Amino acid sequence: MRFDRSLGENIVFAAHNLVTDRSFNEFHVIMCRNVMIYFERALQEDVFGLLHKSLVTLGVLALGTKESLGPSSLSGCYENLDGRHRIYRRVS
């Protein structure tokens, strides 16, 4: 991806362990691509809960092309912005 350089002032990159860490901020965009495919269903549900708590209402969640919110109990909290690229918006 390419972003306008001025956006860099507001971007935070941080290491985060999806298995052991909790939410540490409210984000407008979360890109979690090609990670969930390695987790069992129960851990996926936990991670979707973490991502949901970390994303502001109307924030955007981008998953990998082999991943989906479909099996998550939180799928009703999101609208599909781009099915092909697995990009969702949190609506509740």
PDB file as gemmi writes it, atoms N, CA and C in Angstrom:
CRYST1    1.000    1.000    1.000  90.00  90.00  90.00 P 1                      
ATOM      1  N   MET A   1       0.827  -1.177   0.000  1.00  0.00           N  
ATOM      2  CA  MET A   1       0.000   0.000   0.000  1.00  0.00           C  
ATOM      3  C   MET A   1       0.870   1.239   0.000  1.00  0.00           C  
ATOM      4  N   ARG A   2       0.321   2.278  -0.536  1.00  0.00           N  
ATOM      5  CA  ARG A   2       0.995   3.576  -0.485  1.00  0.00           C  
ATOM      6  C   ARG A   2       0.053   4.572   0.162  1.00  0.00           C  
ATOM      7  N   PHE A   3       0.587   5.318   1.100  1.00  0.00           N  
ATOM      8  CA  PHE A   3      -0.170   6.349   1.790  1.00  0.00           C  
ATOM      9  C   PHE A   3       0.509   7.692   1.554  1.00  0.00           C  
ATOM     10  N   ASP A   4      -0.274   8.740   1.623  1.00  0.00           N  
ATOM     11  CA  ASP A   4       0.279  10.074   1.587  1.00  0.00           C  
ATOM     12  C   ASP A   4       1.209  10.234   2.789  1.00  0.00           C  
ATOM     13  N   ARG A   5       2.358  10.835   2.589  1.00  0.00           N  
ATOM     14  CA  ARG A   5       3.359  10.976   3.659  1.00  0.00           C  
ATOM     15  C   ARG A   5       2.799  11.671   4.901  1.00  0.00           C  
ATOM     16  N   SER A   6       1.872  12.579   4.721  1.00  0.00           N  
ATOM     17  CA  SER A   6       1.317  13.305   5.875  1.00  0.00           C  
ATOM     18  C   SER A   6       0.548  12.382   6.817  1.00  0.00           C  
ATOM     19  N   LEU A   7       0.043  11.265   6.307  1.00  0.00           N  
ATOM     20  CA  LEU A   7      -0.671  10.314   7.159  1.00  0.00           C  
ATOM     21  C   LEU A   7       0.271   9.614   8.134  1.00  0.00           C  
ATOM     22  N   GLY A   8       1.539   9.549   7.797  1.00  0.00           N  
ATOM     23  CA  GLY A   8       2.512   8.872   8.650  1.00  0.00           C  
ATOM     24  C   GLY A   8       2.607   9.443  10.050  1.00  0.00           C  
ATOM     25  N   GLU A   9       2.245  10.698  10.205  1.00  0.00           N  
ATOM     26  CA  GLU A   9       2.283  11.325  11.522  1.00  0.00           C  
ATOM     27  C   GLU A   9       1.285  10.695  12.477  1.00  0.00           C  
ATOM     28  N   ASN A  10       0.253  10.059  11.956  1.00  0.00           N  
ATOM     29  CA  ASN A  10      -0.805   9.482  12.785  1.00  0.00           C  
ATOM     30  C   ASN A  10      -0.814   7.961  12.786  1.00  0.00           C  
ATOM     31  N   ILE A  11       0.188   7.340  12.204  1.00  0.00           N  
ATOM     32  CA  ILE A  11       0.240   5.883  12.135  1.00  0.00           C  
ATOM     33  C   ILE A  11       1.127   5.356  13.250  1.00  0.00           C  
ATOM     34  N   VAL A  12       0.625   4.351  13.953  1.00  0.00           N  
ATOM     35  CA  VAL A  12       1.390   3.707  15.015  1.00  0.00           C  
ATOM     36  C   VAL A  12       1.591   2.249  14.620  1.00  0.00           C  
ATOM     37  N   PHE A  13       2.835   1.809  14.583  1.00  0.00           N  
ATOM     38  CA  PHE A  13       3.157   0.414  14.359  1.00  0.00           C  
ATOM     39  C   PHE A  13       3.629  -0.146  15.690  1.00  0.00           C  
ATOM     40  N   ALA A  14       3.071  -1.284  16.090  1.00  0.00           N  
ATOM     41  CA  ALA A  14       3.451  -1.868  17.374  1.00  0.00           C  
ATOM     42  C   ALA A  14       3.347  -3.379  17.294  1.00  0.00           C  
ATOM     43  N   ALA A  15       4.207  -4.041  18.041  1.00  0.00           N  
ATOM     44  CA  ALA A  15       4.115  -5.498  18.152  1.00  0.00           C  
ATOM     45  C   ALA A  15       2.958  -5.834  19.088  1.00  0.00           C  
ATOM     46  N   HIS A  16       2.190  -6.843  18.712  1.00  0.00           N  
ATOM     47  CA  HIS A  16       1.047  -7.249  19.530  1.00  0.00           C  
ATOM     48  C   HIS A  16       0.834  -8.735  19.357  1.00  0.00           C  
ATOM     49  N   ASN A  17       0.733  -9.456  20.450  1.00  0.00           N  
ATOM     50  CA  ASN A  17       0.476 -10.891  20.400  1.00  0.00           C  
ATOM     51  C   ASN A  17      -1.023 -11.114  20.501  1.00  0.00           C  
ATOM     52  N   LEU A  18      -1.640 -11.568  19.439  1.00  0.00           N  
ATOM     53  CA  LEU A  18      -3.098 -11.765  19.408  1.00  0.00           C  
ATOM     54  C   LEU A  18      -3.569 -12.851  20.365  1.00  0.00           C  
ATOM     55  N   VAL A  19      -2.676 -13.730  20.765  1.00  0.00           N  
ATOM     56  CA  VAL A  19      -3.047 -14.841  21.645  1.00  0.00           C  
ATOM     57  C   VAL A  19      -3.010 -14.429  23.114  1.00  0.00           C  
ATOM     58  N   THR A  20      -2.036 -13.623  23.501  1.00  0.00           N  
ATOM     59  CA  THR A  20      -1.860 -13.329  24.927  1.00  0.00           C  
ATOM     60  C   THR A  20      -2.142 -11.892  25.324  1.00  0.00           C  
ATOM     61  N   ASP A  21      -2.055 -10.941  24.394  1.00  0.00           N  
ATOM     62  CA  ASP A  21      -2.245  -9.528  24.745  1.00  0.00           C  
ATOM     63  C   ASP A  21      -3.717  -9.135  24.647  1.00  0.00           C  
ATOM     64  N   ARG A  22      -4.059  -8.092  25.355  1.00  0.00           N  
ATOM     65  CA  ARG A  22      -5.412  -7.526  25.325  1.00  0.00           C  
ATOM     66  C   ARG A  22      -5.398  -6.247  24.487  1.00  0.00           C  
ATOM     67  N   SER A  23      -6.550  -5.662  24.326  1.00  0.00           N  
ATOM     68  CA  SER A  23      -6.668  -4.414  23.583  1.00  0.00           C  
ATOM     69  C   SER A  23      -5.878  -3.320  24.295  1.00  0.00           C  
ATOM     70  N   PHE A  24      -5.167  -2.494  23.530  1.00  0.00           N  
ATOM     71  CA  PHE A  24      -4.403  -1.427  24.161  1.00  0.00           C  
ATOM     72  C   PHE A  24      -4.720  -0.049  23.583  1.00  0.00           C  
ATOM     73  N   ASN A  25      -5.701   0.035  22.714  1.00  0.00           N  
ATOM     74  CA  ASN A  25      -6.059   1.320  22.126  1.00  0.00           C  
ATOM     75  C   ASN A  25      -7.339   1.145  21.328  1.00  0.00           C  
ATOM     76  N   GLU A  26      -7.888   2.248  20.829  1.00  0.00           N  
ATOM     77  CA  GLU A  26      -9.003   2.203  19.895  1.00  0.00           C  
ATOM     78  C   GLU A  26      -8.466   2.613  18.533  1.00  0.00           C  
ATOM     79  N   PHE A  27      -8.680   1.767  17.536  1.00  0.00           N  
ATOM     80  CA  PHE A  27      -8.108   1.986  16.219  1.00  0.00           C  
ATOM     81  C   PHE A  27      -9.202   2.248  15.186  1.00  0.00           C  
ATOM     82  N   HIS A  28      -8.852   2.994  14.160  1.00  0.00           N  
ATOM     83  CA  HIS A  28      -9.760   3.280  13.053  1.00  0.00           C  
ATOM     84  C   HIS A  28      -9.569   2.270  11.923  1.00  0.00           C  
ATOM     85  N   VAL A  29      -8.393   1.689  11.831  1.00  0.00           N  
ATOM     86  CA  VAL A  29      -8.095   0.672  10.818  1.00  0.00           C  
ATOM     87  C   VAL A  29      -7.249  -0.413  11.469  1.00  0.00           C  
ATOM     88  N   ILE A  30      -7.661  -1.665  11.263  1.00  0.00           N  
ATOM     89  CA  ILE A  30      -6.856  -2.809  11.693  1.00  0.00           C  
ATOM     90  C   ILE A  30      -6.685  -3.715  10.493  1.00  0.00           C  
ATOM     91  N   MET A  31      -5.432  -4.021  10.177  1.00  0.00           N  
ATOM     92  CA  MET A  31      -5.131  -4.971   9.111  1.00  0.00           C  
ATOM     93  C   MET A  31      -4.563  -6.226   9.770  1.00  0.00           C  
ATOM     94  N   CYS A  32      -5.332  -7.273   9.701  1.00  0.00           N  
ATOM     95  CA  CYS A  32      -4.936  -8.548  10.298  1.00  0.00           C  
ATOM     96  C   CYS A  32      -5.056  -9.591   9.187  1.00  0.00           C  
ATOM     97  N   ARG A  33      -4.050  -9.632   8.347  1.00  0.00           N  
ATOM     98  CA  ARG A  33      -4.142 -10.424   7.127  1.00  0.00           C  
ATOM     99  C   ARG A  33      -3.323 -11.706   7.229  1.00  0.00           C  
ATOM    100  N   ASN A  34      -3.994 -12.812   6.871  1.00  0.00           N  
ATOM    101  CA  ASN A  34      -3.358 -14.128   6.787  1.00  0.00           C  
ATOM    102  C   ASN A  34      -2.770 -14.594   8.111  1.00  0.00           C  
ATOM    103  N   VAL A  35      -3.499 -14.309   9.186  1.00  0.00           N  
ATOM    104  CA  VAL A  35      -3.115 -14.764  10.519  1.00  0.00           C  
ATOM    105  C   VAL A  35      -4.134 -15.770  11.040  1.00  0.00           C  
ATOM    106  N   MET A  36      -5.407 -15.452  10.885  1.00  0.00           N  
ATOM    107  CA  MET A  36      -6.485 -16.265  11.455  1.00  0.00           C  
ATOM    108  C   MET A  36      -6.506 -17.693  10.909  1.00  0.00           C  
ATOM    109  N   ILE A  37      -6.001 -17.881   9.701  1.00  0.00           N  
ATOM    110  CA  ILE A  37      -6.026 -19.216   9.092  1.00  0.00           C  
ATOM    111  C   ILE A  37      -5.185 -20.218   9.871  1.00  0.00           C  
ATOM    112  N   TYR A  38      -4.298 -19.736  10.725  1.00  0.00           N  
ATOM    113  CA  TYR A  38      -3.442 -20.619  11.511  1.00  0.00           C  
ATOM    114  C   TYR A  38      -4.029 -20.962  12.878  1.00  0.00           C  
ATOM    115  N   PHE A  39      -5.165 -20.363  13.227  1.00  0.00           N  
ATOM    116  CA  PHE A  39      -5.775 -20.552  14.544  1.00  0.00           C  
ATOM    117  C   PHE A  39      -6.949 -21.518  14.478  1.00  0.00           C  
ATOM    118  N   GLU A  40      -7.132 -22.272  15.557  1.00  0.00           N  
ATOM    119  CA  GLU A  40      -8.329 -23.110  15.718  1.00  0.00           C  
ATOM    120  C   GLU A  40      -9.533 -22.189  15.899  1.00  0.00           C  
ATOM    121  N   ARG A  41     -10.732 -22.730  15.692  1.00  0.00           N  
ATOM    122  CA  ARG A  41     -11.969 -21.945  15.725  1.00  0.00           C  
ATOM    123  C   ARG A  41     -12.135 -21.162  17.039  1.00  0.00           C  
ATOM    124  N   ALA A  42     -11.865 -21.785  18.190  1.00  0.00           N  
ATOM    125  CA  ALA A  42     -12.043 -21.097  19.480  1.00  0.00           C  
ATOM    126  C   ALA A  42     -11.094 -19.904  19.603  1.00  0.00           C  
ATOM    127  N   LEU A  43      -9.860 -20.066  19.181  1.00  0.00           N  
ATOM    128  CA  LEU A  43      -8.904 -18.963  19.241  1.00  0.00           C  
ATOM    129  C   LEU A  43      -9.284 -17.872  18.237  1.00  0.00           C  
ATOM    130  N   GLN A  44      -9.792 -18.253  17.086  1.00  0.00           N  
ATOM    131  CA  GLN A  44     -10.266 -17.261  16.119  1.00  0.00           C  
ATOM    132  C   GLN A  44     -11.353 -16.401  16.753  1.00  0.00           C  
ATOM    133  N   GLU A  45     -12.277 -17.025  17.453  1.00  0.00           N  
ATOM    134  CA  GLU A  45     -13.368 -16.291  18.102  1.00  0.00           C  
ATOM    135  C   GLU A  45     -12.812 -15.319  19.145  1.00  0.00           C  
ATOM    136  N   ASP A  46     -11.829 -15.752  19.925  1.00  0.00           N  
ATOM    137  CA  ASP A  46     -11.198 -14.872  20.912  1.00  0.00           C  
ATOM    138  C   ASP A  46     -10.522 -13.677  20.222  1.00  0.00           C  
ATOM    139  N   VAL A  47      -9.811 -13.941  19.145  1.00  0.00           N  
ATOM    140  CA  VAL A  47      -9.104 -12.875  18.431  1.00  0.00           C  
ATOM    141  C   VAL A  47     -10.094 -11.920  17.780  1.00  0.00           C  
ATOM    142  N   PHE A  48     -11.182 -12.446  17.196  1.00  0.00           N  
ATOM    143  CA  PHE A  48     -12.201 -11.548  16.636  1.00  0.00           C  
ATOM    144  C   PHE A  48     -12.776 -10.656  17.733  1.00  0.00           C  
ATOM    145  N   GLY A  49     -12.947 -11.187  18.940  1.00  0.00           N  
ATOM    146  CA  GLY A  49     -13.425 -10.380  20.068  1.00  0.00           C  
ATOM    147  C   GLY A  49     -12.438  -9.274  20.413  1.00  0.00           C  
ATOM    148  N   LEU A  50     -11.151  -9.598  20.420  1.00  0.00           N  
ATOM    149  CA  LEU A  50     -10.102  -8.615  20.688  1.00  0.00           C  
ATOM    150  C   LEU A  50     -10.095  -7.524  19.613  1.00  0.00           C  
ATOM    151  N   LEU A  51     -10.169  -7.932  18.366  1.00  0.00           N  
ATOM    152  CA  LEU A  51     -10.178  -6.955  17.273  1.00  0.00           C  
ATOM    153  C   LEU A  51     -11.405  -6.062  17.364  1.00  0.00           C  
ATOM    154  N   HIS A  52     -12.544  -6.655  17.704  1.00  0.00           N  
ATOM    155  CA  HIS A  52     -13.793  -5.902  17.823  1.00  0.00           C  
ATOM    156  C   HIS A  52     -13.680  -4.849  18.930  1.00  0.00           C  
ATOM    157  N   LYS A  53     -13.127  -5.230  20.081  1.00  0.00           N  
ATOM    158  CA  LYS A  53     -12.954  -4.284  21.188  1.00  0.00           C  
ATOM    159  C   LYS A  53     -11.954  -3.185  20.831  1.00  0.00           C  
ATOM    160  N   SER A  54     -11.028  -3.490  19.946  1.00  0.00           N  
ATOM    161  CA  SER A  54      -9.963  -2.546  19.597  1.00  0.00           C  
ATOM    162  C   SER A  54     -10.345  -1.600  18.469  1.00  0.00           C  
ATOM    163  N   LEU A  55     -11.439  -1.880  17.772  1.00  0.00           N  
ATOM    164  CA  LEU A  55     -11.832  -1.100  16.601  1.00  0.00           C  
ATOM    165  C   LEU A  55     -12.982  -0.164  16.954  1.00  0.00           C  
ATOM    166  N   VAL A  56     -12.850   1.112  16.610  1.00  0.00           N  
ATOM    167  CA  VAL A  56     -13.921   2.071  16.867  1.00  0.00           C  
ATOM    168  C   VAL A  56     -15.123   1.752  15.975  1.00  0.00           C  
ATOM    169  N   THR A  57     -16.289   2.200  16.385  1.00  0.00           N  
ATOM    170  CA  THR A  57     -17.467   2.075  15.531  1.00  0.00           C  
ATOM    171  C   THR A  57     -17.203   2.831  14.239  1.00  0.00           C  
ATOM    172  N   LEU A  58     -17.504   2.212  13.137  1.00  0.00           N  
ATOM    173  CA  LEU A  58     -17.254   2.668  11.769  1.00  0.00           C  
ATOM    174  C   LEU A  58     -15.787   2.503  11.355  1.00  0.00           C  
ATOM    175  N   GLY A  59     -14.992   1.854  12.201  1.00  0.00           N  
ATOM    176  CA  GLY A  59     -13.619   1.530  11.848  1.00  0.00           C  
ATOM    177  C   GLY A  59     -13.585   0.394  10.840  1.00  0.00           C  
ATOM    178  N   VAL A  60     -12.460   0.230  10.182  1.00  0.00           N  
ATOM    179  CA  VAL A  60     -12.314  -0.742   9.101  1.00  0.00           C  
ATOM    180  C   VAL A  60     -11.395  -1.880   9.528  1.00  0.00           C  
ATOM    181  N   LEU A  61     -11.829  -3.106   9.240  1.00  0.00           N  
ATOM    182  CA  LEU A  61     -11.061  -4.318   9.514  1.00  0.00           C  
ATOM    183  C   LEU A  61     -10.762  -5.006   8.194  1.00  0.00           C  
ATOM    184  N   ALA A  62      -9.474  -5.239   7.924  1.00  0.00           N  
ATOM    185  CA  ALA A  62      -9.062  -5.929   6.707  1.00  0.00           C  
ATOM    186  C   ALA A  62      -8.491  -7.287   7.085  1.00  0.00           C  
ATOM    187  N   LEU A  63      -9.067  -8.347   6.525  1.00  0.00           N  
ATOM    188  CA  LEU A  63      -8.592  -9.706   6.755  1.00  0.00           C  
ATOM    189  C   LEU A  63      -7.929 -10.224   5.481  1.00  0.00           C  
ATOM    190  N   GLY A  64      -7.310 -11.385   5.580  1.00  0.00           N  
ATOM    191  CA  GLY A  64      -6.706 -12.010   4.417  1.00  0.00           C  
ATOM    192  C   GLY A  64      -7.764 -12.580   3.493  1.00  0.00           C  
ATOM    193  N   THR A  65      -7.397 -12.859   2.256  1.00  0.00           N  
ATOM    194  CA  THR A  65      -8.362 -13.323   1.259  1.00  0.00           C  
ATOM    195  C   THR A  65      -8.913 -14.712   1.563  1.00  0.00           C  
ATOM    196  N   LYS A  66      -8.262 -15.472   2.409  1.00  0.00           N  
ATOM    197  CA  LYS A  66      -8.753 -16.804   2.803  1.00  0.00           C  
ATOM    198  C   LYS A  66      -9.484 -16.761   4.137  1.00  0.00           C  
ATOM    199  N   GLU A  67      -9.652 -15.560   4.702  1.00  0.00           N  
ATOM    200  CA  GLU A  67     -10.272 -15.394   6.014  1.00  0.00           C  
ATOM    201  C   GLU A  67     -11.623 -14.701   5.873  1.00  0.00           C  
ATOM    202  N   SER A  68     -12.462 -14.877   6.890  1.00  0.00           N  
ATOM    203  CA  SER A  68     -13.785 -14.297   6.829  1.00  0.00           C  
ATOM    204  C   SER A  68     -14.346 -14.110   8.231  1.00  0.00           C  
ATOM    205  N   LEU A  69     -15.206 -13.120   8.386  1.00  0.00           N  
ATOM    206  CA  LEU A  69     -15.949 -12.943   9.634  1.00  0.00           C  
ATOM    207  C   LEU A  69     -17.129 -13.904   9.720  1.00  0.00           C  
ATOM    208  N   GLY A  70     -17.438 -14.569   8.625  1.00  0.00           N  
ATOM    209  CA  GLY A  70     -18.607 -15.436   8.541  1.00  0.00           C  
ATOM    210  C   GLY A  70     -18.844 -16.339   9.733  1.00  0.00           C  
ATOM    211  N   PRO A  71     -17.848 -17.120  10.170  1.00  0.00           N  
ATOM    212  CA  PRO A  71     -18.091 -18.036  11.281  1.00  0.00           C  
ATOM    213  C   PRO A  71     -18.095 -17.369  12.653  1.00  0.00           C  
ATOM    214  N   SER A  72     -17.737 -16.103  12.743  1.00  0.00           N  
ATOM    215  CA  SER A  72     -17.658 -15.421  14.030  1.00  0.00           C  
ATOM    216  C   SER A  72     -19.038 -15.010  14.525  1.00  0.00           C  
ATOM    217  N   SER A  73     -19.231 -15.070  15.837  1.00  0.00           N  
ATOM    218  CA  SER A  73     -20.486 -14.605  16.430  1.00  0.00           C  
ATOM    219  C   SER A  73     -20.629 -13.087  16.303  1.00  0.00           C  
ATOM    220  N   LEU A  74     -19.558 -12.402  15.949  1.00  0.00           N  
ATOM    221  CA  LEU A  74     -19.575 -10.952  15.798  1.00  0.00           C  
ATOM    222  C   LEU A  74     -19.812 -10.503  14.362  1.00  0.00           C  
ATOM    223  N   SER A  75     -20.032 -11.421  13.454  1.00  0.00           N  
ATOM    224  CA  SER A  75     -20.167 -11.058  12.039  1.00  0.00           C  
ATOM    225  C   SER A  75     -21.314 -10.071  11.801  1.00  0.00           C  
ATOM    226  N   GLY A  76     -22.353 -10.113  12.617  1.00  0.00           N  
ATOM    227  CA  GLY A  76     -23.476  -9.189  12.470  1.00  0.00           C  
ATOM    228  C   GLY A  76     -23.145  -7.759  12.855  1.00  0.00           C  
ATOM    229  N   CYS A  77     -21.992  -7.554  13.465  1.00  0.00           N  
ATOM    230  CA  CYS A  77     -21.563  -6.211  13.878  1.00  0.00           C  
ATOM    231  C   CYS A  77     -20.796  -5.484  12.775  1.00  0.00           C  
ATOM    232  N   TYR A  78     -20.686  -6.126  11.606  1.00  0.00           N  
ATOM    233  CA  TYR A  78     -19.878  -5.574  10.523  1.00  0.00           C  
ATOM    234  C   TYR A  78     -20.653  -5.562   9.219  1.00  0.00           C  
ATOM    235  N   GLU A  79     -20.337  -4.575   8.383  1.00  0.00           N  
ATOM    236  CA  GLU A  79     -20.851  -4.578   7.022  1.00  0.00           C  
ATOM    237  C   GLU A  79     -19.691  -4.871   6.090  1.00  0.00           C  
ATOM    238  N   ASN A  80     -19.997  -5.549   5.027  1.00  0.00           N  
ATOM    239  CA  ASN A  80     -18.988  -5.936   4.054  1.00  0.00           C  
ATOM    240  C   ASN A  80     -18.734  -4.763   3.113  1.00  0.00           C  
ATOM    241  N   LEU A  81     -17.504  -4.244   3.112  1.00  0.00           N  
ATOM    242  CA  LEU A  81     -17.153  -3.157   2.202  1.00  0.00           C  
ATOM    243  C   LEU A  81     -16.597  -3.681   0.890  1.00  0.00           C  
ATOM    244  N   ASP A  82     -15.848  -4.787   0.965  1.00  0.00           N  
ATOM    245  CA  ASP A  82     -15.240  -5.368  -0.227  1.00  0.00           C  
ATOM    246  C   ASP A  82     -15.049  -6.858   0.018  1.00  0.00           C  
ATOM    247  N   GLY A  83     -15.974  -7.653  -0.487  1.00  0.00           N  
ATOM    248  CA  GLY A  83     -15.941  -9.093  -0.264  1.00  0.00           C  
ATOM    249  C   GLY A  83     -14.718  -9.770  -0.850  1.00  0.00           C  
ATOM    250  N   ARG A  84     -14.299  -9.323  -2.001  1.00  0.00           N  
ATOM    251  CA  ARG A  84     -13.146  -9.939  -2.658  1.00  0.00           C  
ATOM    252  C   ARG A  84     -11.870  -9.755  -1.842  1.00  0.00           C  
ATOM    253  N   HIS A  85     -11.724  -8.581  -1.248  1.00  0.00           N  
ATOM    254  CA  HIS A  85     -10.524  -8.276  -0.477  1.00  0.00           C  
ATOM    255  C   HIS A  85     -10.736  -8.418   1.026  1.00  0.00           C  
ATOM    256  N   ARG A  86     -11.920  -8.869   1.441  1.00  0.00           N  
ATOM    257  CA  ARG A  86     -12.246  -9.125   2.861  1.00  0.00           C  
ATOM    258  C   ARG A  86     -12.051  -7.889   3.732  1.00  0.00           C  
ATOM    259  N   ILE A  87     -12.701  -6.803   3.327  1.00  0.00           N  
ATOM    260  CA  ILE A  87     -12.626  -5.550   4.076  1.00  0.00           C  
ATOM    261  C   ILE A  87     -14.015  -5.270   4.637  1.00  0.00           C  
ATOM    262  N   TYR A  88     -14.055  -5.028   5.955  1.00  0.00           N  
ATOM    263  CA  TYR A  88     -15.308  -4.865   6.664  1.00  0.00           C  
ATOM    264  C   TYR A  88     -15.312  -3.556   7.455  1.00  0.00           C  
ATOM    265  N   ARG A  89     -16.518  -3.023   7.735  1.00  0.00           N  
ATOM    266  CA  ARG A  89     -16.672  -1.843   8.587  1.00  0.00           C  
ATOM    267  C   ARG A  89     -17.485  -2.247   9.803  1.00  0.00           C  
ATOM    268  N   ARG A  90     -16.971  -1.882  10.980  1.00  0.00           N  
ATOM    269  CA  ARG A  90     -17.714  -2.141  12.219  1.00  0.00           C  
ATOM    270  C   ARG A  90     -18.886  -1.176  12.306  1.00  0.00           C  
ATOM    271  N   VAL A  91     -20.084  -1.707  12.427  1.00  0.00           N  
ATOM    272  CA  VAL A  91     -21.277  -0.860  12.491  1.00  0.00           C  
ATOM    273  C   VAL A  91     -21.927  -0.871  13.874  1.00  0.00           C  
ATOM    274  N   SER A  92     -21.542  -1.787  14.718  1.00  0.00           N  
ATOM    275  CA  SER A  92     -22.070  -1.786  16.098  1.00  0.00           C  
ATOM    276  C   SER A  92     -21.105  -2.453  17.037  1.00  0.00           C  
TER     277      SER A  92                                                      
END                                                                             
